[in-house]
Amino acid sequence: MRETIAAILLFAGVALELAAALGIVAMRGVLQRIHYTGLAMAGSIPIAAAVVVRESFSLASLGALLLCGYLLLSSPVLAHVMARVAGVPEEEKT
């Protein structure tokens, strides 16, 4: 039963990551592509959950949870910084 739940969660996470990658490839500008980085971050949640379900609470699952937490905290900050850099004209960057 645990293997089935882990496989379903892993499939959902990979599907979200694939959808985010396709969205990034399909969009033309940087500001349009930034919208899909949130979807890529959301794909890490079911992947980390699949590791926790399969491995229970161990060192491997702790690493997956820490990585997921790091992505949850850093993804909005990185998207904001990237949007500011992309929106500033070249003359004003100095």
Biopython code that builds the backbone (N, CA, C, O; Angstrom):
import numpy as np
from Bio.PDB.StructureBuilder import StructureBuilder

atoms = [
    (1, "MET", "N", (0.825, -1.199, 0.000)),
    (1, "MET", "CA", (0.000, 0.000, 0.000)),
    (1, "MET", "C", (0.869, 1.263, 0.000)),
    (1, "MET", "O", (0.569, 2.230, -0.700)),
    (2, "ARG", "N", (1.962, 1.243, 0.804)),
    (2, "ARG", "CA", (2.837, 2.416, 0.865)),
    (2, "ARG", "C", (3.502, 2.668, -0.475)),
    (2, "ARG", "O", (3.683, 3.818, -0.876)),
    (3, "GLU", "N", (3.868, 1.594, -1.173)),
    (3, "GLU", "CA", (4.508, 1.736, -2.476)),
    (3, "GLU", "C", (3.558, 2.372, -3.486)),
    (3, "GLU", "O", (3.979, 3.181, -4.313)),
    (4, "THR", "N", (2.295, 2.014, -3.422)),
    (4, "THR", "CA", (1.304, 2.573, -4.343)),
    (4, "THR", "C", (1.099, 4.054, -4.077)),
    (4, "THR", "O", (1.059, 4.852, -5.014)),
    (5, "ILE", "N", (0.970, 4.432, -2.815)),
    (5, "ILE", "CA", (0.789, 5.841, -2.464)),
    (5, "ILE", "C", (2.021, 6.648, -2.856)),
    (5, "ILE", "O", (1.902, 7.755, -3.381)),
    (6, "ALA", "N", (3.197, 6.095, -2.601)),
    (6, "ALA", "CA", (4.433, 6.780, -2.978)),
    (6, "ALA", "C", (4.531, 6.938, -4.493)),
    (6, "ALA", "O", (4.977, 7.978, -4.979)),
    (7, "ALA", "N", (4.121, 5.926, -5.236)),
    (7, "ALA", "CA", (4.171, 6.009, -6.703)),
    (7, "ALA", "C", (3.205, 7.057, -7.226)),
    (7, "ALA", "O", (3.530, 7.784, -8.165)),
    (8, "ILE", "N", (2.019, 7.145, -6.632)),
    (8, "ILE", "CA", (1.039, 8.150, -7.053)),
    (8, "ILE", "C", (1.552, 9.557, -6.756)),
    (8, "ILE", "O", (1.437, 10.452, -7.594)),
    (9, "LEU", "N", (2.115, 9.751, -5.568)),
    (9, "LEU", "CA", (2.667, 11.065, -5.223)),
    (9, "LEU", "C", (3.840, 11.426, -6.130)),
    (9, "LEU", "O", (3.954, 12.568, -6.575)),
    (10, "LEU", "N", (4.698, 10.469, -6.400)),
    (10, "LEU", "CA", (5.837, 10.722, -7.279)),
    (10, "LEU", "C", (5.376, 11.060, -8.693)),
    (10, "LEU", "O", (5.928, 11.960, -9.326)),
    (11, "PHE", "N", (4.371, 10.346, -9.189)),
    (11, "PHE", "CA", (3.833, 10.635, -10.519)),
    (11, "PHE", "C", (3.226, 12.036, -10.566)),
    (11, "PHE", "O", (3.405, 12.752, -11.551)),
    (12, "ALA", "N", (2.515, 12.434, -9.516)),
    (12, "ALA", "CA", (1.926, 13.777, -9.474)),
    (12, "ALA", "C", (3.010, 14.855, -9.457)),
    (12, "ALA", "O", (2.891, 15.868, -10.145)),
    (13, "GLY", "N", (4.061, 14.639, -8.675)),
    (13, "GLY", "CA", (5.153, 15.605, -8.619)),
    (13, "GLY", "C", (5.880, 15.736, -9.942)),
    (13, "GLY", "O", (6.200, 16.843, -10.375)),
    (14, "VAL", "N", (6.140, 14.612, -10.583)),
    (14, "VAL", "CA", (6.821, 14.640, -11.883)),
    (14, "VAL", "C", (5.926, 15.293, -12.932)),
    (14, "VAL", "O", (6.421, 16.015, -13.798)),
    (15, "ALA", "N", (4.629, 15.051, -12.868)),
    (15, "ALA", "CA", (3.706, 15.692, -13.810)),
    (15, "ALA", "C", (3.703, 17.209, -13.632)),
    (15, "ALA", "O", (3.676, 17.947, -14.617)),
    (16, "LEU", "N", (3.731, 17.679, -12.383)),
    (16, "LEU", "CA", (3.803, 19.120, -12.144)),
    (16, "LEU", "C", (5.111, 19.708, -12.652)),
    (16, "LEU", "O", (5.118, 20.784, -13.249)),
    (17, "GLU", "N", (6.209, 19.015, -12.421)),
    (17, "GLU", "CA", (7.503, 19.499, -12.906)),
    (17, "GLU", "C", (7.536, 19.530, -14.435)),
    (17, "GLU", "O", (8.068, 20.470, -15.026)),
    (18, "LEU", "N", (6.978, 18.518, -15.067)),
    (18, "LEU", "CA", (6.930, 18.487, -16.526)),
    (18, "LEU", "C", (6.052, 19.610, -17.076)),
    (18, "LEU", "O", (6.410, 20.241, -18.071)),
    (19, "ALA", "N", (4.910, 19.867, -16.442)),
    (19, "ALA", "CA", (4.040, 20.961, -16.868)),
    (19, "ALA", "C", (4.742, 22.306, -16.709)),
    (19, "ALA", "O", (4.595, 23.185, -17.559)),
    (20, "ALA", "N", (5.495, 22.473, -15.637)),
    (20, "ALA", "CA", (6.235, 23.717, -15.436)),
    (20, "ALA", "C", (7.317, 23.883, -16.496)),
    (20, "ALA", "O", (7.509, 24.980, -17.021)),
    (21, "ALA", "N", (8.018, 22.812, -16.810)),
    (21, "ALA", "CA", (9.060, 22.893, -17.842)),
    (21, "ALA", "C", (8.464, 23.217, -19.210)),
    (21, "ALA", "O", (9.032, 24.010, -19.961)),
    (22, "LEU", "N", (7.340, 22.620, -19.533)),
    (22, "LEU", "CA", (6.686, 22.924, -20.806)),
    (22, "LEU", "C", (6.181, 24.363, -20.840)),
    (22, "LEU", "O", (6.253, 25.019, -21.879)),
    (23, "GLY", "N", (5.676, 24.854, -19.725)),
    (23, "GLY", "CA", (5.234, 26.241, -19.653)),
    (23, "GLY", "C", (6.373, 27.223, -19.819)),
    (23, "GLY", "O", (6.220, 28.249, -20.481)),
    (24, "ILE", "N", (7.510, 26.919, -19.227)),
    (24, "ILE", "CA", (8.685, 27.789, -19.356)),
    (24, "ILE", "C", (9.172, 27.802, -20.798)),
    (24, "ILE", "O", (9.567, 28.851, -21.305)),
    (25, "VAL", "N", (9.151, 26.653, -21.463)),
    (25, "VAL", "CA", (9.598, 26.584, -22.856)),
    (25, "VAL", "C", (8.614, 27.316, -23.771)),
    (25, "VAL", "O", (9.028, 27.940, -24.747)),
    (26, "ALA", "N", (7.319, 27.245, -23.466)),
    (26, "ALA", "CA", (6.308, 27.829, -24.346)),
    (26, "ALA", "C", (6.230, 29.354, -24.246)),
    (26, "ALA", "O", (5.858, 30.005, -25.222)),
    (27, "MET", "N", (6.562, 29.927, -23.124)),
    (27, "MET", "CA", (6.447, 31.377, -22.951)),
    (27, "MET", "C", (7.618, 32.093, -23.625)),
    (27, "MET", "O", (8.702, 31.531, -23.783)),
    (28, "ARG", "N", (7.375, 33.345, -24.016)),
    (28, "ARG", "CA", (8.383, 34.084, -24.772)),
    (28, "ARG", "C", (9.283, 34.931, -23.895)),
    (28, "ARG", "O", (10.503, 34.879, -24.050)),
    (29, "GLY", "N", (8.737, 35.696, -22.996)),
    (29, "GLY", "CA", (9.536, 36.635, -22.226)),
    (29, "GLY", "C", (9.869, 36.122, -20.839)),
    (29, "GLY", "O", (9.272, 35.164, -20.348)),
    (30, "VAL", "N", (10.834, 36.780, -20.221)),
    (30, "VAL", "CA", (11.269, 36.393, -18.872)),
    (30, "VAL", "C", (10.131, 36.564, -17.870)),
    (30, "VAL", "O", (9.915, 35.701, -17.020)),
    (31, "LEU", "N", (9.411, 37.666, -17.967)),
    (31, "LEU", "CA", (8.341, 37.922, -17.000)),
    (31, "LEU", "C", (7.192, 36.929, -17.137)),
    (31, "LEU", "O", (6.509, 36.640, -16.154)),
    (32, "GLN", "N", (6.971, 36.405, -18.332)),
    (32, "GLN", "CA", (5.955, 35.366, -18.507)),
    (32, "GLN", "C", (6.448, 34.026, -17.974)),
    (32, "GLN", "O", (5.665, 33.248, -17.430)),
    (33, "ARG", "N", (7.725, 33.756, -18.127)),
    (33, "ARG", "CA", (8.283, 32.478, -17.667)),
    (33, "ARG", "C", (8.334, 32.385, -16.150)),
    (33, "ARG", "O", (8.281, 31.288, -15.595)),
    (34, "ILE", "N", (8.437, 33.521, -15.476)),
    (34, "ILE", "CA", (8.522, 33.516, -14.016)),
    (34, "ILE", "C", (7.268, 32.904, -13.387)),
    (34, "ILE", "O", (7.338, 32.335, -12.298)),
    (35, "HIS", "N", (6.137, 33.016, -14.056)),
    (35, "HIS", "CA", (4.898, 32.477, -13.495)),
    (35, "HIS", "C", (4.951, 30.959, -13.329)),
    (35, "HIS", "O", (4.257, 30.406, -12.476)),
    (36, "TYR", "N", (5.749, 30.298, -14.120)),
    (36, "TYR", "CA", (5.822, 28.841, -14.055)),
    (36, "TYR", "C", (6.831, 28.333, -13.035)),
    (36, "TYR", "O", (6.891, 27.129, -12.783)),
    (37, "THR", "N", (7.618, 29.212, -12.449)),
    (37, "THR", "CA", (8.549, 28.767, -11.418)),
    (37, "THR", "C", (7.803, 28.356, -10.147)),
    (37, "THR", "O", (8.265, 27.484, -9.412)),
    (38, "GLY", "N", (6.667, 28.973, -9.891)),
    (38, "GLY", "CA", (5.848, 28.568, -8.747)),
    (38, "GLY", "C", (5.304, 27.159, -8.914)),
    (38, "GLY", "O", (5.219, 26.398, -7.950)),
    (39, "LEU", "N", (4.942, 26.820, -10.127)),
    (39, "LEU", "CA", (4.469, 25.460, -10.399)),
    (39, "LEU", "C", (5.597, 24.453, -10.232)),
    (39, "LEU", "O", (5.377, 23.337, -9.761)),
    (40, "ALA", "N", (6.796, 24.845, -10.615)),
    (40, "ALA", "CA", (7.950, 23.957, -10.433)),
    (40, "ALA", "C", (8.230, 23.752, -8.951)),
    (40, "ALA", "O", (8.591, 22.653, -8.533)),
    (41, "MET", "N", (8.066, 24.802, -8.159)),
    (41, "MET", "CA", (8.267, 24.681, -6.713)),
    (41, "MET", "C", (7.185, 23.796, -6.096)),
    (41, "MET", "O", (7.464, 23.005, -5.194)),
    (42, "ALA", "N", (5.963, 23.929, -6.579)),
    (42, "ALA", "CA", (4.864, 23.118, -6.044)),
    (42, "ALA", "C", (5.041, 21.639, -6.379)),
    (42, "ALA", "O", (4.508, 20.785, -5.672)),
    (43, "GLY", "N", (5.768, 21.324, -7.426)),
    (43, "GLY", "CA", (6.026, 19.929, -7.770)),
    (43, "GLY", "C", (6.937, 19.230, -6.789)),
    (43, "GLY", "O", (6.939, 18.002, -6.703)),
    (44, "SER", "N", (7.714, 20.007, -6.045)),
    (44, "SER", "CA", (8.619, 19.383, -5.073)),
    (44, "SER", "C", (7.871, 18.856, -3.849)),
    (44, "SER", "O", (8.371, 17.966, -3.161)),
    (45, "ILE", "N", (6.703, 19.381, -3.574)),
    (45, "ILE", "CA", (5.948, 18.955, -2.384)),
    (45, "ILE", "C", (5.502, 17.494, -2.498)),
    (45, "ILE", "O", (5.776, 16.721, -1.579)),
    (46, "PRO", "N", (4.824, 17.071, -3.589)),
    (46, "PRO", "CA", (4.464, 15.647, -3.660)),
    (46, "PRO", "C", (5.664, 14.716, -3.804)),
    (46, "PRO", "O", (5.601, 13.562, -3.379)),
    (47, "ILE", "N", (6.755, 15.199, -4.398)),
    (47, "ILE", "CA", (7.951, 14.364, -4.498)),
    (47, "ILE", "C", (8.545, 14.119, -3.115)),
    (47, "ILE", "O", (8.927, 12.995, -2.789)),
    (48, "ALA", "N", (8.623, 15.179, -2.298)),
    (48, "ALA", "CA", (9.109, 15.010, -0.927)),
    (48, "ALA", "C", (8.159, 14.139, -0.116)),
    (48, "ALA", "O", (8.600, 13.328, 0.698)),
    (49, "ALA", "N", (6.864, 14.302, -0.334)),
    (49, "ALA", "CA", (5.890, 13.465, 0.377)),
    (49, "ALA", "C", (6.038, 12.002, -0.026)),
    (49, "ALA", "O", (5.862, 11.114, 0.808)),
    (50, "ALA", "N", (6.356, 11.740, -1.287)),
    (50, "ALA", "CA", (6.559, 10.358, -1.730)),
    (50, "ALA", "C", (7.772, 9.740, -1.046)),
    (50, "ALA", "O", (7.749, 8.563, -0.686)),
    (51, "VAL", "N", (8.828, 10.525, -0.864)),
    (51, "VAL", "CA", (10.009, 10.014, -0.168)),
    (51, "VAL", "C", (9.673, 9.713, 1.287)),
    (51, "VAL", "O", (10.109, 8.695, 1.824)),
    (52, "VAL", "N", (8.906, 10.583, 1.929)),
    (52, "VAL", "CA", (8.533, 10.364, 3.336)),
    (52, "VAL", "C", (7.646, 9.132, 3.467)),
    (52, "VAL", "O", (7.810, 8.346, 4.400)),
    (53, "VAL", "N", (6.711, 8.957, 2.541)),
    (53, "VAL", "CA", (5.824, 7.790, 2.609)),
    (53, "VAL", "C", (6.624, 6.504, 2.400)),
    (53, "VAL", "O", (6.405, 5.518, 3.105)),
    (54, "ARG", "N", (7.534, 6.507, 1.453)),
    (54, "ARG", "CA", (8.288, 5.288, 1.147)),
    (54, "ARG", "C", (9.343, 4.965, 2.198)),
    (54, "ARG", "O", (9.497, 3.806, 2.584)),
    (55, "GLU", "N", (10.072, 5.980, 2.663)),
    (55, "GLU", "CA", (11.191, 5.746, 3.580)),
    (55, "GLU", "C", (10.837, 5.948, 5.044)),
    (55, "GLU", "O", (11.685, 5.740, 5.911)),
    (56, "SER", "N", (9.618, 6.344, 5.339)),
    (56, "SER", "CA", (9.199, 6.717, 6.683)),
    (56, "SER", "C", (10.040, 7.914, 7.128)),
    (56, "SER", "O", (10.596, 8.601, 6.271)),
    (57, "PHE", "N", (10.156, 8.188, 8.404)),
    (57, "PHE", "CA", (10.958, 9.329, 8.843)),
    (57, "PHE", "C", (12.380, 8.846, 9.109)),
    (57, "PHE", "O", (12.685, 8.291, 10.165)),
    (58, "SER", "N", (13.240, 9.077, 8.114)),
    (58, "SER", "CA", (14.635, 8.677, 8.212)),
    (58, "SER", "C", (15.497, 9.840, 7.731)),
    (58, "SER", "O", (14.997, 10.939, 7.493)),
    (59, "LEU", "N", (16.782, 9.590, 7.592)),
    (59, "LEU", "CA", (17.686, 10.623, 7.122)),
    (59, "LEU", "C", (17.360, 11.030, 5.685)),
    (59, "LEU", "O", (17.472, 12.206, 5.338)),
    (60, "ALA", "N", (16.961, 10.077, 4.851)),
    (60, "ALA", "CA", (16.599, 10.390, 3.465)),
    (60, "ALA", "C", (15.359, 11.273, 3.408)),
    (60, "ALA", "O", (15.309, 12.225, 2.629)),
    (61, "SER", "N", (14.367, 10.964, 4.223)),
    (61, "SER", "CA", (13.154, 11.776, 4.213)),
    (61, "SER", "C", (13.396, 13.148, 4.831)),
    (61, "SER", "O", (12.767, 14.128, 4.431)),
    (62, "LEU", "N", (14.299, 13.225, 5.800)),
    (62, "LEU", "CA", (14.632, 14.524, 6.379)),
    (62, "LEU", "C", (15.290, 15.422, 5.340)),
    (62, "LEU", "O", (15.000, 16.618, 5.285)),
    (63, "GLY", "N", (16.163, 14.867, 4.523)),
    (63, "GLY", "CA", (16.791, 15.635, 3.450)),
    (63, "GLY", "C", (15.772, 16.131, 2.442)),
    (63, "GLY", "O", (15.846, 17.273, 1.989)),
    (64, "ALA", "N", (14.823, 15.280, 2.090)),
    (64, "ALA", "CA", (13.780, 15.685, 1.146)),
    (64, "ALA", "C", (12.905, 16.788, 1.734)),
    (64, "ALA", "O", (12.540, 17.732, 1.034)),
    (65, "LEU", "N", (12.575, 16.671, 3.001)),
    (65, "LEU", "CA", (11.758, 17.710, 3.646)),
    (65, "LEU", "C", (12.510, 19.026, 3.780)),
    (65, "LEU", "O", (11.928, 20.094, 3.591)),
    (66, "LEU", "N", (13.798, 18.958, 4.104)),
    (66, "LEU", "CA", (14.589, 20.186, 4.195)),
    (66, "LEU", "C", (14.730, 20.859, 2.836)),
    (66, "LEU", "O", (14.652, 22.083, 2.738)),
    (67, "LEU", "N", (14.934, 20.079, 1.804)),
    (67, "LEU", "CA", (15.030, 20.638, 0.463)),
    (67, "LEU", "C", (13.709, 21.265, 0.032)),
    (67, "LEU", "O", (13.701, 22.330, -0.585)),
    (68, "CYS", "N", (12.610, 20.621, 0.346)),
    (68, "CYS", "CA", (11.292, 21.160, 0.029)),
    (68, "CYS", "C", (11.052, 22.469, 0.782)),
    (68, "CYS", "O", (10.527, 23.426, 0.212)),
    (69, "GLY", "N", (11.434, 22.513, 2.056)),
    (69, "GLY", "CA", (11.303, 23.747, 2.829)),
    (69, "GLY", "C", (12.154, 24.864, 2.279)),
    (69, "GLY", "O", (11.722, 26.016, 2.231)),
    (70, "TYR", "N", (13.370, 24.529, 1.860)),
    (70, "TYR", "CA", (14.243, 25.537, 1.256)),
    (70, "TYR", "C", (13.626, 26.091, -0.024)),
    (70, "TYR", "O", (13.664, 27.300, -0.256)),
    (71, "LEU", "N", (13.059, 25.220, -0.856)),
    (71, "LEU", "CA", (12.427, 25.682, -2.086)),
    (71, "LEU", "C", (11.205, 26.540, -1.798)),
    (71, "LEU", "O", (10.952, 27.517, -2.504)),
    (72, "LEU", "N", (10.440, 26.183, -0.760)),
    (72, "LEU", "CA", (9.273, 26.986, -0.402)),
    (72, "LEU", "C", (9.663, 28.383, 0.054)),
    (72, "LEU", "O", (8.935, 29.344, -0.196)),
    (73, "LEU", "N", (10.801, 28.505, 0.719)),
    (73, "LEU", "CA", (11.242, 29.811, 1.203)),
    (73, "LEU", "C", (11.973, 30.620, 0.133)),
    (73, "LEU", "O", (11.792, 31.835, 0.050)),
    (74, "SER", "N", (12.780, 29.975, -0.670)),
    (74, "SER", "CA", (13.628, 30.724, -1.596)),
    (74, "SER", "C", (12.969, 30.999, -2.947)),
    (74, "SER", "O", (13.353, 31.959, -3.616)),
    (75, "SER", "N", (12.020, 30.218, -3.361)),
    (75, "SER", "CA", (11.422, 30.396, -4.684)),
    (75, "SER", "C", (10.743, 31.751, -4.861)),
    (75, "SER", "O", (10.971, 32.394, -5.886)),
    (76, "PRO", "N", (9.928, 32.219, -3.927)),
    (76, "PRO", "CA", (9.327, 33.551, -4.116)),
    (76, "PRO", "C", (10.356, 34.673, -4.117)),
    (76, "PRO", "O", (10.216, 35.647, -4.856)),
    (77, "VAL", "N", (11.385, 34.539, -3.292)),
    (77, "VAL", "CA", (12.428, 35.561, -3.246)),
    (77, "VAL", "C", (13.179, 35.606, -4.562)),
    (77, "VAL", "O", (13.421, 36.686, -5.100)),
    (78, "LEU", "N", (13.552, 34.450, -5.089)),
    (78, "LEU", "CA", (14.274, 34.404, -6.356)),
    (78, "LEU", "C", (13.419, 34.907, -7.515)),
    (78, "LEU", "O", (13.929, 35.572, -8.417)),
    (79, "ALA", "N", (12.133, 34.598, -7.499)),
    (79, "ALA", "CA", (11.244, 35.094, -8.554)),
    (79, "ALA", "C", (11.125, 36.615, -8.484)),
    (79, "ALA", "O", (11.105, 37.279, -9.520)),
    (80, "HIS", "N", (11.045, 37.167, -7.286)),
    (80, "HIS", "CA", (10.954, 38.613, -7.122)),
    (80, "HIS", "C", (12.228, 39.297, -7.614)),
    (80, "HIS", "O", (12.162, 40.301, -8.323)),
    (81, "VAL", "N", (13.368, 38.763, -7.243)),
    (81, "VAL", "CA", (14.642, 39.340, -7.685)),
    (81, "VAL", "C", (14.765, 39.260, -9.199)),
    (81, "VAL", "O", (15.194, 40.225, -9.832)),
    (82, "MET", "N", (14.401, 38.137, -9.788)),
    (82, "MET", "CA", (14.490, 37.981, -11.233)),
    (82, "MET", "C", (13.543, 38.954, -11.940)),
    (82, "MET", "O", (13.903, 39.512, -12.977)),
    (83, "ALA", "N", (12.357, 39.165, -11.407)),
    (83, "ALA", "CA", (11.419, 40.109, -12.015)),
    (83, "ALA", "C", (11.946, 41.536, -11.936)),
    (83, "ALA", "O", (11.791, 42.308, -12.883)),
    (84, "ARG", "N", (12.565, 41.890, -10.819)),
    (84, "ARG", "CA", (13.139, 43.238, -10.696)),
    (84, "ARG", "C", (14.287, 43.434, -11.670)),
    (84, "ARG", "O", (14.392, 44.490, -12.294)),
    (85, "VAL", "N", (15.140, 42.446, -11.809)),
    (85, "VAL", "CA", (16.274, 42.567, -12.728)),
    (85, "VAL", "C", (15.781, 42.636, -14.169)),
    (85, "VAL", "O", (16.311, 43.416, -14.960)),
    (86, "ALA", "N", (14.777, 41.834, -14.525)),
    (86, "ALA", "CA", (14.274, 41.830, -15.884)),
    (86, "ALA", "C", (13.503, 43.101, -16.216)),
    (86, "ALA", "O", (13.435, 43.494, -17.381)),
    (87, "GLY", "N", (12.921, 43.750, -15.206)),
    (87, "GLY", "CA", (12.101, 44.934, -15.453)),
    (87, "GLY", "C", (12.887, 46.236, -15.462)),
    (87, "GLY", "O", (12.351, 47.262, -15.881)),
    (88, "VAL", "N", (14.129, 46.232, -15.017)),
    (88, "VAL", "CA", (14.920, 47.459, -14.971)),
    (88, "VAL", "C", (15.658, 47.624, -16.286)),
    (88, "VAL", "O", (16.325, 46.695, -16.739)),
    (89, "PRO", "N", (15.548, 48.812, -16.918)),
    (89, "PRO", "CA", (16.297, 49.035, -18.167)),
    (89, "PRO", "C", (17.804, 48.978, -17.937)),
    (89, "PRO", "O", (18.268, 49.145, -16.809)),
    (90, "GLU", "N", (18.553, 48.746, -18.984)),
    (90, "GLU", "CA", (20.000, 48.548, -18.889)),
    (90, "GLU", "C", (20.722, 49.774, -18.331)),
    (90, "GLU", "O", (21.722, 49.622, -17.630)),
    (91, "GLU", "N", (20.244, 50.974, -18.623)),
    (91, "GLU", "CA", (20.910, 52.193, -18.151)),
    (91, "GLU", "C", (20.802, 52.364, -16.642)),
    (91, "GLU", "O", (21.689, 52.950, -16.022)),
    (92, "GLU", "N", (19.733, 51.861, -16.048)),
    (92, "GLU", "CA", (19.484, 52.068, -14.623)),
    (92, "GLU", "C", (20.097, 50.998, -13.729)),
    (92, "GLU", "O", (19.967, 51.092, -12.508)),
    (93, "LYS", "N", (20.744, 50.009, -14.267)),
    (93, "LYS", "CA", (21.269, 48.898, -13.470)),
    (93, "LYS", "C", (22.540, 49.254, -12.721)),
    (93, "LYS", "O", (22.960, 48.499, -11.844)),
    (94, "THR", "N", (23.153, 50.359, -13.032)),
    (94, "THR", "CA", (24.413, 50.717, -12.366)),
    (94, "THR", "C", (24.202, 51.384, -11.046)),
    (94, "THR", "O", (25.169, 51.741, -10.373)),
]
sb = StructureBuilder()
sb.init_structure("model")
sb.init_model(0)
sb.init_chain("A")
sb.init_seg("    ")
for serial, (resi, resn, name, xyz) in enumerate(atoms, 1):
    if name == "N":
        sb.init_residue(resn, " ", resi, " ")
    sb.init_atom(name, np.array(xyz, "f"), 0.0, 1.0, " ", f" {name:<3s}", serial, name[0])
structure = sb.get_structure()
